[in-house]
Amino acid sequence: MCFVFSFPVEVRSGSEGYIVKMRDGKNLRCVHNNSQGREIPESAPQPAIVLRIEDGSGTLLPIIVLEMPSVLLMAAIRHVHIARPTIYQVVKELIDKMGYEVKLVRVNKRIQEAYCAELYLTKIGDQTESITFDLRPSDAINIAVRCKVPIQVHRSLAYSDGIRSVEPAKLVAAGGLSDGLLFTELDRPDGEPCVEAQEFSLVRNMFIAVVEERYKDAGNDCVLMALF
């Protein structure tokens, strides 16, 4: 199954299902597609990447990630220039110099609460020669975005762990971007001032400043965050 992904969001879970907090500050309640789905453990709000199935069903798969991969993913999606190369840019260049290309990434299994992914490489000029690496989903998705390759999820995971919105009116529309990525209306800001969006932007800028070793700028962003 191929998926497209949304911008990183914030997710918390509990007995009533998942609460997905979008960048515009709106909350979206989701429940399991499968009535026999796994029990949802209680969790505080955490950064997440939400994958959406492409068959029109609206099935979502939230993957909890660390803050830094989430910020770097958003930077890649928005084409934010980072002066110093990130680990994902280095990996992409290493693959190129090896004479290989990224074919696809696949989220293939879950071990307890941790998802696992694989990175598939093929030899340039000889598709029969391939290499597979095990990666964290957040790393695999970051690489997929930069290499513009498909993101796949094992069918059993989509069936057992997939969720759906209980507010389908917010999921009906989709738009296309020039690089082929699709984003739902959930990811579109409404144009109104939003404290949460401003805070998220400050967090993103702070992490980018740290990556670029602009520690004074990172400190200034940290001070501004304290004012929220």
C-alpha positions in Angstrom: 0.0 0.0 0.0 1.3 3.4 -0.9 0.8 6.4 1.4 1.2 10.1 1.2 2.0 11.9 4.4 0.8 15.1 6.1 2.9 17.7 7.9 4.1 16.6 11.3 1.3 17.1 13.9 0.8 16.4 17.6 -1.0 13.3 18.7 -2.3 12.1 22.1 -4.2 8.9 22.8 -6.6 7.5 25.3 -9.7 5.5 25.9 -11.7 7.6 23.5 -9.2 7.2 20.6 -6.7 9.6 19.2 -6.7 13.4 19.3 -4.7 14.8 16.4 -3.8 18.5 16.9 -3.2 20.2 13.6 -0.9 23.1 13.0 -3.8 25.6 13.0 -4.7 24.5 16.6 -7.8 22.5 15.6 -8.3 19.1 17.3 -9.4 16.1 15.3 -10.8 13.0 17.1 -10.1 9.7 15.4 -11.0 6.0 16.1 -9.8 2.7 14.9 -11.0 1.6 11.5 -10.9 -2.0 12.7 -13.2 -2.6 15.7 -10.8 -5.4 16.8 -7.8 -3.0 16.6 -5.2 -3.0 19.3 -5.9 -1.3 22.6 -4.8 2.3 22.6 -2.4 3.1 25.4 -2.8 6.4 27.2 -0.2 9.0 26.1 0.5 12.7 26.5 0.7 14.9 23.4 3.7 13.9 21.2 5.0 14.9 17.8 3.9 12.5 15.1 3.8 11.9 11.3 0.5 10.8 10.0 0.4 8.7 6.9 -2.8 8.6 4.8 -3.7 5.7 2.5 -4.2 6.7 -1.2 -7.3 4.5 -1.9 -9.8 7.3 -0.9 -10.8 5.5 2.3 -9.3 8.2 4.5 -7.4 5.7 6.6 -4.6 7.3 8.7 -1.6 5.8 10.4 -0.1 8.0 13.1 3.6 7.3 13.9 5.1 8.9 17.0 8.5 10.5 16.2 11.2 12.5 17.9 11.1 16.3 17.7 14.2 16.7 15.5 13.1 14.4 12.6 9.7 16.0 12.7 11.3 19.5 12.3 13.6 18.4 9.6 10.7 16.7 7.7 8.8 19.9 7.8 11.8 21.8 6.6 12.1 19.4 3.6 8.5 19.6 2.7 8.5 23.4 2.8 11.9 23.5 1.0 13.5 25.5 3.9 17.2 26.0 3.1 19.5 24.8 5.9 23.1 26.0 5.5 24.7 22.9 7.0 23.9 19.5 5.5 21.6 17.3 7.6 22.2 13.6 8.1 19.5 12.9 5.5 21.3 15.0 2.9 24.5 13.2 3.7 22.8 9.8 3.4 21.3 10.8 0.0 24.7 11.9 -1.3 26.4 8.7 0.0 23.8 6.6 -1.9 24.4 8.6 -5.0 28.2 8.1 -4.8 27.8 4.4 -4.3 26.0 4.2 -7.6 22.6 3.4 -6.1 19.3 5.1 -6.0 16.4 5.0 -3.5 13.6 2.9 -4.9 11.1 3.2 -2.0 10.7 3.0 1.8 8.3 0.7 3.6 6.9 0.7 7.1 6.8 -3.1 7.5 6.1 -4.0 11.1 5.5 -3.0 14.6 7.4 -4.3 17.7 5.3 -3.5 20.7 4.7 0.3 20.3 7.7 0.9 17.9 7.2 0.8 14.1 10.1 -0.4 11.9 10.8 0.6 8.3 13.0 -0.5 5.4 14.9 1.5 2.8 15.2 -0.2 -0.6 18.1 0.8 -2.9 18.7 -0.4 -6.5 21.9 -0.2 -8.6 21.7 2.5 -11.2 21.5 0.8 -14.5 20.8 -2.6 -13.0 17.5 -2.9 -11.2 18.1 -6.5 -10.3 20.9 -5.6 -7.9 19.4 -4.2 -4.7 20.2 -3.5 -1.0 17.8 -3.2 1.9 18.4 -1.3 5.2 16.4 -1.3 8.4 15.6 2.3 9.6 13.3 4.2 11.9 10.2 5.3 10.1 11.0 9.0 10.8 14.4 8.6 9.1 12.9 6.5 6.2 10.2 9.1 5.5 12.7 12.0 5.7 14.8 10.2 3.1 11.8 9.4 0.9 10.8 13.0 0.8 14.2 14.2 -0.3 14.5 11.4 -2.9 10.8 11.8 -4.0 10.1 8.1 -3.8 7.0 6.1 -2.7 6.2 5.4 1.0 4.5 2.1 1.6 3.0 0.4 4.6 2.4 -3.3 5.1 -1.3 -4.2 4.7 -1.5 -5.9 8.1 -0.4 -2.7 9.8 -2.9 -0.5 7.9 -5.7 -3.0 8.9 -4.7 -3.4 12.5 -3.5 0.1 13.4 -5.2 2.4 10.9 -7.6 5.0 12.2 -10.2 7.3 10.7 -11.6 10.7 11.6 -15.0 11.0 13.2 -15.3 14.3 11.4 -15.1 13.2 7.8 -16.2 16.7 6.5 -12.6 17.9 7.2 -11.0 15.1 5.1 -12.8 15.3 1.8 -10.7 17.7 -0.1 -7.1 17.2 -1.3 -4.7 19.3 -3.2 -1.6 18.6 -5.3 1.8 20.2 -5.2 4.3 20.4 -7.9 6.5 17.7 -6.4 3.7 15.2 -6.4 3.0 15.2 -2.7 -0.7 15.4 -1.7 -2.0 17.2 1.4 -5.5 17.1 2.9 -7.5 20.0 4.0 -6.4 19.1 7.5 -3.1 20.5 6.7 -4.3 23.8 5.3 -4.2 26.9 7.6 -7.4 29.0 7.6 -5.6 32.3 7.4 -6.5 33.3 11.0 -3.8 34.2 13.6 -3.0 31.1 15.6 -0.9 31.0 18.8 -0.2 27.3 18.3 1.1 27.8 14.8 3.4 30.6 15.9 4.7 28.4 18.7 5.3 25.5 16.3 7.2 27.9 14.0 9.4 29.1 16.8 10.2 25.5 17.7 11.1 24.7 14.1 13.3 27.8 13.8 15.0 27.0 17.1 15.9 23.4 16.0 17.1 24.6 12.6 19.3 27.2 14.3 20.8 24.5 16.5 21.5 22.3 13.4 23.3 25.3 11.8 25.1 26.0 15.1 23.5 29.5 15.4 23.2 29.1 19.1 22.5 32.8 19.8 19.5 32.7 17.4 18.3 29.5 19.1 18.5 31.2 22.5 16.5 34.1 21.2 13.8 31.7 19.9 13.8 29.9 23.3 13.2 33.2 25.1 10.3 34.1 22.7 8.7 30.6 23.4 8.8 31.3 27.1 6.5 34.3 26.5 3.7 32.1 25.1 
